[in-house]
């Protein structure tokens, strides 16, 4: 009972800590997330439709890129019975719930490896409060954060299952496999396949290491059978766990073939272009920011104080709005295009990891080191192109992912794991004092020594001048370089202090006079190190997510208020037409999609067909349009200067927005929602909804009709409304749908009916029922057998 109360107290403490990290949520505020703003724009049509038609959810939306499937915008959940459990776990104020799930999962992971509960709390903090988590929450990568939060749950279950199997405790093994399936269901449910892919890499290297370890130990070879039994069980139940998400995975997989992730529409390439995928590659030279956050300047848009050289320079130059400008200065000078901040893993964590490499004896060191190095090689991308090309060619599905630098999230788990494993062994008196003194000094010299060098001689980091400085006045470049050097020096000193403090605290733990005193010192050391990690990680994370990033829900929603131009356009009652908004970055902003059917939008997984049409036609036509309108001073002059541009005409672009506070420009050459290629007869849209379009036409000869809708072969069906006869939809004009229509007067129904949804729903339901029953049965079997120890 005492142990149970201890664990409950720790869980409660983690919950309190989660809200202490973001106390603003208790006051009703939310994070002003740019990506969520973008999601709100792209999802408005489907959210509105779904609220009014819950039995007919939108599977297609016309609000972005002239139309695309909704599966990458809002994944379906129908049929997945485990979704309610997932939603229950996320109950509370976000992002506090994200931190809590991550902290709890990381705590369980540490316990699965046998780490003492107090140290397990410190390890959970080291994992969950990495600066990257704060950054992705700030910008709105919520699915990524949820996927990272559930990752340690899955890994903990895997470790528990194998340890139970090798300990010949079958009920525990079965329970571990069942919990693995449920945790994996949640992790996949977060809907960030790239993080799930990295999880698979971690598990794969761990399992391979366990197998090799068994083969290399004569006294362990008898356990290989149990290893294979556990592996088979994990594989089978893992597939069921993944299957609970089939309701979203099957439509996503179906869409992938036609998206940018599927390669060119001609089939010449499969997967993303290598240059596009590796645009964000972590530089070898910026890896020290794992330990010194401002080694490369931190974020692309960061804050400097009034005493900084840059702010003083801007003040002397009479810079207006200096307070706001000083918060968004180009501090990052590394090789990436831009960044929200460094992948800071913690000075203490790096020190402990190096200490673990020197002191730890056992298989954990080798698989954690191998996984760490593999992740780094993936993350550096084009800086290690031979390895990157090999990975894209050999690793299944790896060519579907971009932003290779993201692989460093693996280090959020491997570095703290090894660090706290060796710390746990030290505090359990499994590492002799003489060995610690000898190798502890080496770890201190490697980590603390590097920090000291950077603090004393910051120029070893480089010139402090980056690509963002190109074209800037020399005096400004010099001021920025001076401030970047100052930031590095300060952070290096701070990291040095934390490393030395950790080293001295461990040293102090060895100085106990007797066993009783040693136990007390060990507890104090464990608590002290956990507290130091918390202070360090929170202080750095707070740079990227703080009170300035929180707003009231009303303030957040104000960005979607109708502009005067929106009010005027929405007076048009035609069922469907498109808008080109030139007040934003057309293909990187989805705000116009909130109110209109948008020619542009934002999505890293848009239809490849449409992406190629953008590159080959739309971008050129927009440039031509901009040139034609450059001299216009009134709406009338602008309308008179409008050129006829093929892409805008065929995409039924009716309005062009040049100013949110002025009247729109009517584009006179829009061809309409549909037309016959060689017949003067008219075909008109009579009804629009996301999943269904209706048309009426009368033609004496019939023939080929072109619809101003983006071609997508996986689900769109065209039927004669009277007879139900199906008509074949073909590709026309590189991007549009077309069909050969019979003569006469007819009504047509074009509906989106992808079969993957029905198959996915049925699969999800079957797997959900199975996994819930399996978890309940395994728990019952466990209760009937021996009681497990959480530390095993």
TAVENGI-V469769 format. One record per pair of residues at least 4 apart in sequence whose C-alpha atoms are under 8 Angstrom apart, sorted by the first residue. I is the first residue (numbers start at 1). GAP is how many residues later the second one is. Records with the same first field share a line. If there is no record, write none. Layout:
I->GAP / GAP
//
This chain:
1->4
2->4
3->4
4->4
5->4
6->4
7->4
8->4
9->4
10->4 / 111
11->4 / 93
12->4
13->4
14->4 / 86 / 89 / 90
15->4 / 85
16->4
17->4 / 83
18->4 / 78 / 79 / 81 / 82
19->4 / 6 / 7 / 77
21->75 / 517
22->73 / 74 / 524
23->4
24->4 / 5 / 6 / 523 / 526
25->4 / 5 / 68 / 69 / 70 / 71
26->67
28->524 / 525
29->521 / 522 / 523 / 524
30->64 / 520 / 521 / 522 / 523
31->106 / 107 / 518 / 519 / 520
32->106 / 107 / 517 / 518 / 519 / 524
33->4 / 104 / 105 / 106 / 107 / 516
34->4 / 104 / 105 / 106
35->4 / 104 / 105 / 106
36->4 / 103 / 104 / 105
37->4 / 554
38->4 / 551 / 552 / 553 / 564
39->4 / 34 / 551
40->4 / 551 / 554
41->549 / 550 / 551 / 552 / 553 / 554
42->21 / 22 / 31 / 548 / 549 / 551 / 552 / 559 / 560
43->4 / 30 / 31 / 551
44->4 / 549 / 550 / 551
45->4 / 16 / 17 / 18 / 549
46->4 / 11 / 12 / 14 / 15 / 24 / 644
47->4
48->4
49->4 / 8 / 9 / 641
50->4 / 5 / 6 / 7 / 8
53->4
58->12 / 632 / 633
59->10 / 11 / 12 / 631 / 632 / 693
60->7 / 8 / 9 / 10 / 630 / 631 / 692
61->6 / 7 / 8 / 9 / 629 / 630
62->4 / 5 / 6 / 535 / 536 / 628
63->4 / 530 / 531 / 533 / 534 / 535
64->4 / 526 / 529 / 533 / 534 / 535 / 536 / 537 / 538
65->533 / 534 / 535 / 536 / 541 / 545
66->512 / 531 / 532 / 533 / 534 / 585 / 643 / 644
67->642 / 643
68->538 / 539 / 642
69->186
70->4 / 5
71->4 / 5 / 177 / 180 / 181
72->180 / 533
75->116 / 173
76->171 / 172
77->6 / 168 / 170 / 171 / 684
78->169 / 683
79->168 / 682 / 683 / 684 / 685 / 686
80->164 / 165 / 167 / 681 / 684 / 685 / 688
81->4 / 163 / 683 / 684 / 687 / 688
82->4 / 103 / 162 / 686 / 690
83->4 / 106
84->4
85->4
86->4 / 100
87->4
89->12
90->4 / 7 / 8 / 11
91->6
92->4 / 5
93->4
94->4
95->4 / 42
96->4
97->4
98->4 / 47 / 48 / 51
99->4 / 29 / 30 / 50
100->4
101->4 / 48 / 49
102->4 / 22 / 26 / 46 / 47 / 48 / 50
103->4 / 18 / 21 / 22 / 24 / 25 / 46
104->4 / 20
105->4 / 19 / 44 / 45 / 46 / 47 / 48 / 51
106->4 / 14 / 17 / 18 / 19 / 21 / 22 / 46 / 47
107->4 / 10 / 13 / 14 / 16 / 17
108->4 / 12 / 44 / 45 / 48
109->4 / 43 / 44 / 46 / 47 / 48
110->4 / 5 / 10 / 13 / 14 / 46 / 307
111->4 / 5 / 6 / 9 / 679 / 680 / 681
112->44 / 45 / 47 / 48 / 678 / 679 / 680
113->46 / 308 / 678 / 679
114->677 / 678
115->4 / 5 / 305 / 306 / 309 / 676
116->4 / 308 / 675
117->4
118->4 / 405 / 408 / 409 / 412
119->4 / 301 / 305 / 407 / 408 / 411
120->4 / 300
121->4 / 409
122->4 / 404 / 405 / 407 / 408 / 409 / 411 / 412
123->4 / 293 / 294 / 297 / 407
124->4
125->4 / 405 / 408 / 409 / 412
126->4 / 219 / 220 / 223 / 286 / 290 / 407 / 408 / 411
127->285 / 286 / 289
128->5 / 21 / 284
129->4 / 5 / 405 / 408 / 409 / 412
130->4 / 213 / 214 / 215 / 216 / 282 / 407 / 411
131->4 / 210 / 211 / 212 / 213 / 214 / 406 / 409 / 410 / 413
132->4 / 209 / 210 / 211 / 212 / 277 / 409
133->4 / 12 / 408
134->4 / 407 / 408 / 410 / 411
135->4 / 205 / 206 / 406 / 409 / 410
136->4 / 5 / 6 / 8 / 9
137->4 / 5 / 8 / 408
138->406 / 407 / 411
141->4
142->4
143->4 / 47 / 48 / 49
144->4 / 46 / 47 / 48 / 51
145->4
146->4 / 41 / 44
147->4 / 40 / 41 / 42 / 43 / 44 / 45 / 48 / 49
148->4 / 39 / 47
149->4
150->4 / 33 / 34 / 36 / 37
151->4 / 36 / 45 / 48
152->4 / 261
153->4 / 27 / 30
154->4 / 25 / 26 / 27 / 29 / 30 / 33
155->4 / 25 / 44 / 48
156->4
157->4 / 19 / 20 / 22 / 23 / 26
158->4 / 18 / 19 / 22 / 45 / 76
159->4
160->4 / 12 / 13 / 16 / 632
161->4 / 11 / 12 / 13 / 14 / 15 / 16 / 69
162->4 / 11 / 65 / 68
163->4 / 10 / 629
164->4 / 5 / 6 / 8 / 9 / 12
165->4 / 5 / 7 / 8 / 61 / 62 / 65
166->57 / 60 / 61
168->58
169->4
170->4
171->4 / 607 / 610 / 611 / 614
172->4 / 610 / 616
173->4 / 57
174->4 / 59 / 604
175->4 / 600 / 603 / 604 / 607
176->4
177->4 / 53 / 56 / 57 / 60 / 61
178->4 / 56 / 59 / 593 / 596 / 597 / 600
179->4 / 596
180->4 / 54 / 57 / 58 / 61
181->4 / 53 / 56 / 57 / 58 / 59 / 60 / 61 / 590
182->4 / 59 / 589 / 590 / 593
183->4 / 58
184->4 / 54 / 57 / 58
185->4 / 56 / 57 / 58 / 59 / 60
186->4
187->4 / 9
188->4 / 5 / 8 / 54 / 57
189->56
192->4
193->4
194->4 / 207
195->4
196->4
197->4
198->4 / 209 / 212
199->4 / 211
200->4
201->4 / 170
202->4 / 169 / 208
203->4
204->4
205->4 / 162 / 165 / 166
206->4 / 161 / 162
207->4
208->4
209->4 / 154 / 157 / 158
210->4 / 153
211->4 / 13 / 16
212->4
213->4 / 150
214->4 / 6 / 7 / 9 / 10
215->5 / 6 / 9
216->5
217->4
220->4
223->4
224->4
225->4
226->4
227->4
228->4
229->4
230->4
231->4
232->4
233->4
234->4
235->4
236->4
237->4 / 534
238->4
239->4
240->4 / 527 / 528 / 530 / 531
241->4 / 526 / 527 / 530
242->4
243->520 / 521 / 524 / 525
244->519 / 520 / 521 / 522 / 523 / 524
245->4 / 515 / 519
246->4 / 514 / 515 / 517 / 518
247->4 / 510 / 511 / 512 / 513 / 514 / 515 / 516 / 517
248->4 / 509 / 512
249->4 / 511
250->4 / 506 / 507 / 509 / 510
251->4 / 503 / 505 / 506 / 509
252->4
253->4
254->4 / 460 / 502
255->4 / 459
256->4 / 5 / 6
257->4 / 5 / 6
258->4 / 5 / 7 / 349 / 350 / 351 / 454
259->4 / 346 / 347 / 348 / 349 / 350
260->4 / 11 / 12 / 344 / 345 / 346 / 347 / 348 / 351
261->9 / 10 / 11 / 138 / 139 / 140 / 344 / 347
262->8 / 9 / 10 / 138 / 346
263->4 / 5 / 6 / 7 / 8 / 9 / 10 / 345
264->4 / 5 / 6 / 7 / 344 / 345
265->343 / 344
269->4
270->129
271->126 / 128 / 129
272->4 / 5 / 127 / 128 / 129 / 130
273->4
274->4 / 125
275->4
276->126
277->122 / 124 / 125 / 126 / 127
278->103 / 104 / 124 / 125 / 126
279->57 / 58 / 124
280->56 / 57 / 101 / 122 / 123 / 124 / 125
281->54 / 55 / 98 / 99 / 100 / 101 / 102 / 122 / 123 / 124
282->4 / 5 / 53 / 54 / 97 / 98 / 99 / 101 / 122 / 123
283->4 / 51 / 52 / 53 / 97 / 100
284->96 / 99
285->176
286->9 / 10 / 48
288->4 / 7
289->4 / 5 / 6 / 7 / 53 / 54 / 55
290->52 / 53 / 54 / 55 / 56 / 57 / 60
291->53 / 54 / 55 / 56 / 59 / 204
292->52 / 54 / 55 / 159 / 196 / 199 / 200 / 203
293->4 / 5 / 49 / 50 / 51 / 195 / 198 / 247
294->4 / 48 / 190 / 193 / 194 / 197
295->166 / 192 / 193 / 196
296->36 / 37 / 38 / 165 / 168 / 188 / 192
297->34 / 35 / 36 / 37 / 187 / 190 / 191
298->4 / 33 / 34 / 42 / 43 / 44
299->31 / 32 / 33 / 39 / 40 / 41 / 42 / 43
300->29 / 30 / 31 / 32 / 33 / 38 / 39 / 40 / 41
301->26 / 27 / 28 / 29 / 30 / 31 / 39
302->24 / 25 / 26 / 27 / 28 / 29
303->23 / 24 / 25 / 26
304->4 / 6 / 7 / 22 / 23 / 25
305->6 / 21
306->5 / 6
307->4 / 5
308->4 / 175
309->4 / 170 / 171 / 173 / 174
310->4 / 166 / 169 / 170 / 173
311->4 / 11 / 15
312->4
313->4 / 163 / 166
314->4 / 5 / 8
315->4 / 7
321->4
322->4
323->4
324->4
325->4
330->138
331->149 / 153
332->6 / 7 / 134
333->131 / 132 / 133 / 134 / 135
334->132
335->131 / 132
340->204
341->203
343->65 / 66
345->4 / 5 / 66 / 67 / 70
346->4 / 187 / 190 / 191
347->4 / 148 / 149 / 151 / 152 / 189
348->4 / 147 / 150 / 151 / 154 / 185
349->4 / 66 / 67 / 70 / 184
350->4 / 65 / 66 / 69 / 97
351->4 / 68 / 92 / 93 / 96 / 97 / 148
352->4 / 64 / 66 / 67 / 68 / 70 / 71 / 91
353->4 / 62 / 63 / 65 / 66
354->4 / 65 / 89 / 93
355->4 / 5 / 64 / 67 / 84 / 85 / 88
356->4 / 9 / 62 / 63 / 65 / 66 / 67
357->8 / 61
358->81 / 85
359->63 / 72 / 76 / 77 / 80
360->5 / 62
361->4
362->4
363->4
364->4 / 54
365->4 / 53
366->4
367->4
368->4 / 46 / 47 / 49 / 50
369->4 / 45
370->4
371->4 / 39 / 43
372->4 / 38 / 39 / 42 / 43
373->4
374->4
375->4 / 32 / 33 / 35 / 36
376->4 / 31 / 32
377->4 / 7 / 10 / 11
378->9 / 10 / 13 / 26 / 27 / 29
379->25 / 26 / 27 / 28 / 29
380->4 / 24 / 25
381->4 / 7 / 23 / 24
382->6
384->4
385->4
386->4
387->4
388->4
389->4
390->4 / 5
391->4 / 7
392->6 / 7
393->6
395->4
397->4
408->4
409->4
410->4
411->4
412->4
413->4
414->4
415->4
416->4
417->4
418->4
419->4
420->4
421->4
422->4
423->4
424->4
425->4 / 5 / 6
426->4 / 5 / 6
427->82 / 95 / 99
431->4 / 5
432->4
433->4 / 77
434->4
435->4 / 5
436->4 / 5
437->4 / 70
438->4
439->4
440->4 / 63
441->4
442->4
443->4 / 5
444->4 / 5 / 55 / 56 / 59
445->4 / 5
446->4
447->4 / 49 / 52
448->4 / 47 / 48 / 51 / 52
449->4 / 47
450->4
451->4 / 41 / 42 / 44 / 45
452->4 / 40 / 41 / 44
453->4 / 5
454->4 / 5 / 6 / 7 / 34 / 35 / 38
455->33 / 34 / 35 / 36 / 37 / 38
456->33
458->4 / 27 / 30 / 31
459->4 / 5 / 26
463->18
464->16 / 17 / 18 / 20 / 21
465->4 / 12 / 15 / 16
466->4
469->8
472->4 / 5
473->4
474->4
475->4
476->4
477->4
478->4
479->4
480->4
481->4
482->4
483->4
484->4
485->4
486->4
487->4
488->4
489->4
490->4
491->4
492->4
493->4
494->4
495->4
496->4
497->4
498->4 / 34 / 38
499->4
500->4
501->4
502->4 / 27 / 30
503->4
504->4
505->4 / 20 / 23 / 24
506->4 / 19
507->4
508->4 / 13
509->9 / 12 / 13 / 16
510->8
511->7
512->5 / 6 / 9
513->4 / 5
514->4
515->4
516->4
517->4
518->4
519->4
520->4
521->4
522->4
523->4
524->4
525->4
526->4
527->4
528->4
529->4
530->4
531->4
532->4
533->4
534->4
535->4
536->4
537->4
538->4
539->4
540->4
541->4
542->4
545->4
546->4
551->4 / 5
552->4
553->4
554->4
555->4
557->4
560->31 / 34
562->4 / 5 / 33
563->4 / 97 / 98
564->4 / 96 / 97 / 98 / 99
565->4 / 92 / 94 / 95 / 96 / 97 / 98 / 99
566->4 / 29 / 94
567->4
568->4 / 95 / 96
569->86 / 95
575->110 / 111 / 112 / 113
576->21 / 97 / 109 / 112
577->20 / 75 / 76 / 77 / 95 / 96
578->18 / 19 / 20 / 21 / 73 / 74 / 75 / 76 / 77
579->17 / 18 / 19 / 20 / 74 / 75 / 76 / 77 / 78
580->6 / 18 / 19 / 20 / 73 / 75 / 76 / 77
581->5 / 11 / 17 / 75 / 76 / 77
582->4 / 74 / 75 / 76
583->74 / 75 / 76 / 77
584->5
585->4
586->13 / 14 / 15
587->13 / 14 / 15
588->12 / 13 / 14 / 15
589->11 / 12 / 13
590->4 / 10 / 11 / 12
591->10
592->4 / 5 / 6 / 9
593->4 / 5 / 8
599->52 / 54
606->4 / 5
607->4
608->4
609->4 / 125 / 126
610->4 / 100 / 125
611->4
612->4
613->4 / 5 / 121 / 122
614->4 / 5
615->4 / 5
616->4
617->4 / 30
618->4 / 29 / 30
619->4
620->4
621->4 / 24 / 25 / 26 / 27
622->4
623->4
624->4
625->4 / 17 / 18
626->4
628->13 / 14 / 15
629->9 / 12 / 13
632->5 / 6 / 9
633->4 / 5
634->4
635->4 / 28 / 29 / 30
636->4
637->4
638->4 / 27
639->26 / 27 / 28 / 29
642->25 / 26
644->5 / 25
645->4 / 24
646->4
647->4
648->4 / 5 / 22
649->4 / 20 / 21 / 22
650->20 / 21 / 22 / 58
651->19 / 20 / 57 / 58
652->18 / 19 / 20 / 21 / 56
653->14 / 17
654->12 / 13 / 14 / 15 / 16
655->9 / 10 / 11 / 12
656->8 / 9 / 10 / 11
657->6 / 7 / 8
658->4 / 6 / 7
659->4 / 5
671->4
672->36
673->11 / 12 / 34 / 35 / 36
674->9 / 10 / 11 / 31 / 32 / 33 / 34
675->7 / 8 / 30 / 31 / 32
676->4 / 5 / 6 / 7 / 27 / 28 / 29 / 30
677->26 / 27 / 28 / 29
678->25 / 26
679->20 / 22 / 23 / 24
681->16 / 17 / 18
682->15 / 16 / 17
683->12 / 13 / 14 / 15
684->11 / 12 / 13
685->8 / 9 / 10 / 11
686->7 / 8 / 9 / 10
687->5 / 6 / 7 / 8
688->4 / 5 / 6
689->4
691->60 / 61 / 62
692->57 / 58 / 59 / 60
693->56 / 57 / 58
694->53 / 54 / 55 / 56
695->52 / 53 / 54
696->49 / 50 / 51 / 52
697->48 / 49 / 50
698->45 / 46 / 47 / 48
699->44 / 45 / 46
700->43 / 44
701->41 / 42 / 43
702->38 / 39 / 40 / 41 / 42
703->37 / 38 / 39 / 40
704->34 / 35 / 36 / 37
705->33 / 34 / 35 / 36
706->26 / 30 / 31 / 32 / 33
707->29 / 30 / 31
708->28 / 29
709->27 / 28
710->25 / 26 / 27
711->19 / 20 / 24 / 25 / 26
712->4 / 25
713->16
714->40
715->37 / 38 / 39 / 40
716->13 / 34 / 35 / 36 / 37 / 38
717->9 / 10 / 11 / 12 / 33 / 34 / 35 / 36
718->8 / 9 / 10 / 11 / 30 / 31 / 32 / 33
719->5 / 6 / 7 / 8 / 29 / 30 / 31
720->4 / 5 / 6 / 7 / 26 / 27 / 28 / 29
721->4 / 25 / 26 / 27 / 28
722->24 / 25
727->12 / 13 / 14
728->11 / 12
729->8 / 9 / 10
730->7 / 8 / 9
731->4 / 5 / 6 / 7
732->4 / 5 / 6
755->4
756->4
757->4
758->4
759->4
760->4
761->4
762->4
763->4
764->4
765->4
766->4
767->4
768->4
769->4
770->4
771->4
772->4
773->4
774->4
775->4
776->4
777->4
778->4
779->4
780->4
781->4
782->4 / 5
783->4
788->4
//
